Amino acid sequence: MRQVATGLLSRIENRFYKALRHPAAHSVALASPAGRLADLRRHNYCLIVTYKRSGDAVPTPVWFGIADGKLFVVTDVDSVKVKRIRANPRVRVAPCSLRGRPLGPPLEGEARVLSPAERQVGERAIAGHYGLARRIYERAFGANGLRRARAAYIEVTPLGGEPGSAP
């Protein structure tokens, strides 16, 4: 029963966030991929663009963390985002506002869903990026453990090297 309630809550949340999403969020799918992972460090949100089977882009603003040259995000294990990444690991990532307004150029990457044994790497990266804000969020919204139990951590590896980085 609790899992059903949590799934319903996630769907309601997704509809709410979709309604608030900035109209410019879709522009990231068409922008030149000149961004760097390092550019994201000074931002609180990043836009991750996943692709439907039809090729249509779906931008979503998310919290993130960076570790070992990779980007990590967390979402619900049953989210459509996870299904899209499993079907097509190609993604774009750009710094953005809370509503998804792009704040810099995107980078291209390849995403994968981490196994349960690897989840801690993603959580440490995200917790390290947000510190106290993450702990407060977890206490307020993850206190019963249901959200954490339903979490899927996604790792994004930048493709083609970082523009402006040494070979």
TIKOL-147715 format. One record per residue (C-alpha): residue number from 1; residue in three letters; x, y, z. Coordinates in pm, 1 decimal. Example, Ala and Ser with C-alpha at 12.3 -4.5 7.8 and 13.67 -1.06 7.14 Angstrom:
+-----+------+----------+----------+----------+
: seq : type :        X :        Y :        Z :
+-----+------+----------+----------+----------+
:   1 :  ALA :   1230.0 :   -450.0 :    780.0 :
:   2 :  SER :   1367.0 :   -106.0 :    714.0 :
+-----+------+----------+----------+----------+
END
This chain:
+-----+------+----------+----------+----------+
: seq : type :        X :        Y :        Z :
+-----+------+----------+----------+----------+
:   1 :  MET :      0.0 :      0.0 :      0.0 :
:   2 :  ARG :    281.8 :    241.1 :     90.0 :
:   3 :  GLN :    458.2 :    179.6 :   -242.6 :
:   4 :  VAL :    136.5 :    253.7 :   -430.6 :
:   5 :  ALA :     98.7 :    579.9 :   -237.5 :
:   6 :  THR :    460.5 :    675.0 :   -306.3 :
:   7 :  GLY :    419.0 :    599.5 :   -678.0 :
:   8 :  LEU :    104.3 :    813.2 :   -688.5 :
:   9 :  LEU :    284.3 :   1095.6 :   -510.0 :
:  10 :  SER :    567.8 :   1078.3 :   -765.7 :
:  11 :  ARG :    322.6 :   1100.8 :  -1057.3 :
:  12 :  ILE :    149.2 :   1402.6 :   -902.0 :
:  13 :  GLU :    488.4 :   1566.7 :   -841.8 :
:  14 :  ASN :    591.0 :   1505.5 :  -1203.2 :
:  15 :  ARG :    273.9 :   1670.1 :  -1335.9 :
:  16 :  PHE :    331.7 :   1968.3 :  -1108.1 :
:  17 :  TYR :    693.5 :   2010.6 :  -1219.5 :
:  18 :  LYS :    601.1 :   1967.6 :  -1586.1 :
:  19 :  ALA :    351.9 :   2254.3 :  -1554.2 :
:  20 :  LEU :    621.7 :   2476.0 :  -1399.9 :
:  21 :  ARG :    896.9 :   2386.3 :  -1649.4 :
:  22 :  HIS :   1043.9 :   2686.6 :  -1828.1 :
:  23 :  PRO :    958.4 :   2696.6 :  -2202.7 :
:  24 :  ALA :   1327.8 :   2739.9 :  -2293.5 :
:  25 :  ALA :   1415.3 :   2400.4 :  -2140.5 :
:  26 :  HIS :   1357.7 :   2230.5 :  -2476.4 :
:  27 :  SER :   1622.6 :   2449.9 :  -2643.4 :
:  28 :  VAL :   1898.8 :   2243.0 :  -2480.3 :
:  29 :  ALA :   1824.3 :   1953.6 :  -2716.3 :
:  30 :  LEU :   1911.7 :   2175.2 :  -3015.0 :
:  31 :  ALA :   2197.4 :   2381.9 :  -2868.7 :
:  32 :  SER :   2559.9 :   2318.2 :  -2961.6 :
:  33 :  PRO :   2715.1 :   2081.1 :  -2704.8 :
:  34 :  ALA :   2995.8 :   2311.0 :  -2587.7 :
:  35 :  GLY :   2941.3 :   2270.6 :  -2213.0 :
:  36 :  ARG :   3180.7 :   2123.2 :  -1958.1 :
:  37 :  LEU :   3110.3 :   1920.4 :  -1648.3 :
:  38 :  ALA :   3312.0 :   2170.1 :  -1442.3 :
:  39 :  ASP :   3067.4 :   2447.2 :  -1544.1 :
:  40 :  LEU :   2790.6 :   2271.7 :  -1350.1 :
:  41 :  ARG :   2967.3 :   2287.6 :  -1012.4 :
:  42 :  ARG :   2854.3 :   2643.4 :   -936.1 :
:  43 :  HIS :   2487.6 :   2566.1 :  -1009.8 :
:  44 :  ASN :   2216.3 :   2407.9 :   -796.1 :
:  45 :  TYR :   2024.2 :   2238.9 :  -1077.7 :
:  46 :  CYS :   2101.3 :   2076.8 :  -1407.6 :
:  47 :  LEU :   1871.7 :   1995.6 :  -1693.3 :
:  48 :  ILE :   1898.9 :   1636.0 :  -1806.5 :
:  49 :  VAL :   1753.0 :   1575.4 :  -2150.8 :
:  50 :  THR :   1648.1 :   1219.0 :  -2227.3 :
:  51 :  TYR :   1494.2 :   1095.3 :  -2550.0 :
:  52 :  LYS :   1172.2 :    912.3 :  -2626.3 :
:  53 :  ARG :   1172.5 :    623.8 :  -2874.4 :
:  54 :  SER :   1038.3 :    873.0 :  -3130.8 :
:  55 :  GLY :   1350.6 :   1086.6 :  -3079.1 :
:  56 :  ASP :   1160.4 :   1367.4 :  -2904.2 :
:  57 :  ALA :   1362.3 :   1533.5 :  -2627.9 :
:  58 :  VAL :   1232.2 :   1542.1 :  -2270.4 :
:  59 :  PRO :   1412.0 :   1795.5 :  -2045.4 :
:  60 :  THR :   1394.9 :   1758.9 :  -1667.1 :
:  61 :  PRO :   1559.9 :   1985.4 :  -1406.6 :
:  62 :  VAL :   1721.9 :   1779.2 :  -1130.1 :
:  63 :  TRP :   1956.2 :   1796.6 :   -831.5 :
:  64 :  PHE :   2294.5 :   1645.9 :   -912.5 :
:  65 :  GLY :   2642.6 :   1567.6 :   -789.3 :
:  66 :  ILE :   2978.8 :   1532.9 :   -960.7 :
:  67 :  ALA :   3247.4 :   1277.9 :   -872.9 :
:  68 :  ASP :   3533.9 :   1118.8 :  -1065.0 :
:  69 :  GLY :   3451.3 :   1307.4 :  -1385.7 :
:  70 :  LYS :   3090.5 :   1185.9 :  -1389.7 :
:  71 :  LEU :   2755.4 :   1340.5 :  -1307.6 :
:  72 :  PHE :   2502.9 :   1169.0 :  -1080.3 :
:  73 :  VAL :   2129.4 :   1231.3 :  -1043.3 :
:  74 :  VAL :   1859.6 :   1051.9 :   -847.4 :
:  75 :  THR :   1500.8 :    982.8 :   -949.0 :
:  76 :  ASP :   1221.6 :    735.4 :   -877.9 :
:  77 :  VAL :   1299.1 :    381.1 :   -992.9 :
:  78 :  ASP :    965.6 :    366.4 :  -1180.6 :
:  79 :  SER :   1005.2 :    703.7 :  -1351.5 :
:  80 :  VAL :    971.3 :    726.9 :  -1726.2 :
:  81 :  LYS :   1314.3 :    893.9 :  -1727.1 :
:  82 :  VAL :   1470.8 :    564.3 :  -1612.6 :
:  83 :  LYS :   1285.2 :    374.0 :  -1884.3 :
:  84 :  ARG :   1401.1 :    623.2 :  -2149.5 :
:  85 :  ILE :   1764.2 :    595.9 :  -2035.3 :
:  86 :  ARG :   1751.5 :    217.2 :  -2044.8 :
:  87 :  ALA :   1615.2 :    235.0 :  -2401.4 :
:  88 :  ASN :   1853.2 :    512.1 :  -2516.7 :
:  89 :  PRO :   2148.2 :    609.5 :  -2293.8 :
:  90 :  ARG :   2226.2 :    926.7 :  -2493.5 :
:  91 :  VAL :   2156.2 :   1240.1 :  -2285.9 :
:  92 :  ARG :   2235.3 :   1609.2 :  -2275.9 :
:  93 :  VAL :   2305.1 :   1798.3 :  -1955.6 :
:  94 :  ALA :   2313.4 :   2174.8 :  -1897.0 :
:  95 :  PRO :   2311.8 :   2403.6 :  -1594.8 :
:  96 :  CYS :   1964.5 :   2542.8 :  -1530.0 :
:  97 :  SER :   1732.8 :   2723.5 :  -1291.1 :
:  98 :  LEU :   1482.8 :   2547.7 :  -1064.9 :
:  99 :  ARG :   1225.7 :   2564.7 :  -1347.6 :
: 100 :  GLY :   1467.9 :   2439.1 :  -1614.0 :
: 101 :  ARG :   1570.7 :   2766.8 :  -1779.3 :
: 102 :  PRO :   1912.0 :   2687.6 :  -1935.1 :
: 103 :  LEU :   2199.5 :   2885.3 :  -1781.9 :
: 104 :  GLY :   2478.6 :   2758.7 :  -2004.8 :
: 105 :  PRO :   2561.5 :   2532.7 :  -2298.7 :
: 106 :  PRO :   2489.4 :   2159.5 :  -2274.2 :
: 107 :  LEU :   2727.7 :   1868.2 :  -2280.6 :
: 108 :  GLU :   2653.4 :   1531.5 :  -2434.9 :
: 109 :  GLY :   2679.0 :   1218.7 :  -2229.9 :
: 110 :  GLU :   2593.3 :    855.7 :  -2193.6 :
: 111 :  ALA :   2376.9 :    761.3 :  -1896.6 :
: 112 :  ARG :   2326.4 :    438.9 :  -1710.7 :
: 113 :  VAL :   2122.7 :    336.2 :  -1408.8 :
: 114 :  LEU :   2351.3 :    232.1 :  -1124.1 :
: 115 :  SER :   2313.3 :   -110.6 :   -967.7 :
: 116 :  PRO :   2205.4 :   -129.7 :   -602.2 :
: 117 :  ALA :   2568.9 :   -197.8 :   -506.4 :
: 118 :  GLU :   2676.7 :    129.5 :   -675.0 :
: 119 :  ARG :   2403.4 :    357.8 :   -538.8 :
: 120 :  GLN :   2619.8 :    492.2 :   -255.3 :
: 121 :  VAL :   2858.8 :    652.5 :   -508.0 :
: 122 :  GLY :   2570.7 :    855.1 :   -651.7 :
: 123 :  GLU :   2427.0 :    947.2 :   -312.2 :
: 124 :  ARG :   2767.7 :   1063.0 :   -182.6 :
: 125 :  ALA :   2818.5 :   1283.5 :   -490.4 :
: 126 :  ILE :   2474.0 :   1443.4 :   -456.3 :
: 127 :  ALA :   2498.7 :   1484.8 :    -77.9 :
: 128 :  GLY :   2844.4 :   1637.9 :   -120.5 :
: 129 :  HIS :   2713.3 :   1896.8 :   -366.1 :
: 130 :  TYR :   2423.8 :   2011.9 :   -145.4 :
: 131 :  GLY :   2547.1 :   1948.0 :    208.9 :
: 132 :  LEU :   2299.5 :   2069.6 :    469.9 :
: 133 :  ALA :   2022.9 :   2137.2 :    214.2 :
: 134 :  ARG :   2029.0 :   1771.0 :    110.5 :
: 135 :  ARG :   2015.5 :   1649.9 :    470.4 :
: 136 :  ILE :   1718.3 :   1876.6 :    544.7 :
: 137 :  TYR :   1539.6 :   1757.8 :    230.5 :
: 138 :  GLU :   1600.0 :   1393.3 :    322.1 :
: 139 :  ARG :   1470.1 :   1447.7 :    674.7 :
: 140 :  ALA :   1159.3 :   1629.2 :    552.4 :
: 141 :  PHE :   1068.3 :   1408.8 :    255.8 :
: 142 :  GLY :   1260.2 :   1084.7 :    296.6 :
: 143 :  ALA :   1216.1 :   1021.6 :    667.9 :
: 144 :  ASN :   1005.7 :    709.0 :    624.9 :
: 145 :  GLY :   1261.9 :    551.3 :    391.4 :
: 146 :  LEU :   1012.3 :    491.2 :    110.7 :
: 147 :  ARG :   1161.5 :    749.8 :   -122.9 :
: 148 :  ARG :   1513.6 :    621.4 :    -68.4 :
: 149 :  ALA :   1401.8 :    261.0 :   -123.0 :
: 150 :  ARG :   1244.9 :    365.3 :   -455.2 :
: 151 :  ALA :   1544.3 :    569.9 :   -568.5 :
: 152 :  ALA :   1731.7 :    504.7 :   -891.6 :
: 153 :  TYR :   2071.9 :    668.6 :   -926.1 :
: 154 :  ILE :   2181.8 :    764.7 :  -1275.1 :
: 155 :  GLU :   2544.8 :    811.5 :  -1377.5 :
: 156 :  VAL :   2625.4 :   1031.8 :  -1678.3 :
: 157 :  THR :   2964.9 :   1001.5 :  -1845.9 :
: 158 :  PRO :   3048.8 :   1302.2 :  -2068.7 :
: 159 :  LEU :   3117.6 :   1204.3 :  -2430.7 :
: 160 :  GLY :   3390.6 :   1330.2 :  -2660.4 :
: 161 :  GLY :   3607.2 :   1473.9 :  -2385.7 :
: 162 :  GLU :   3552.9 :   1802.5 :  -2214.3 :
: 163 :  PRO :   3582.1 :   2110.9 :  -2437.1 :
: 164 :  GLY :   3881.7 :   2311.9 :  -2325.7 :
: 165 :  SER :   4035.2 :   2025.5 :  -2128.3 :
: 166 :  ALA :   4372.4 :   1868.3 :  -2187.1 :
: 167 :  PRO :   4379.7 :   1554.4 :  -2404.6 :
+-----+------+----------+----------+----------+
END
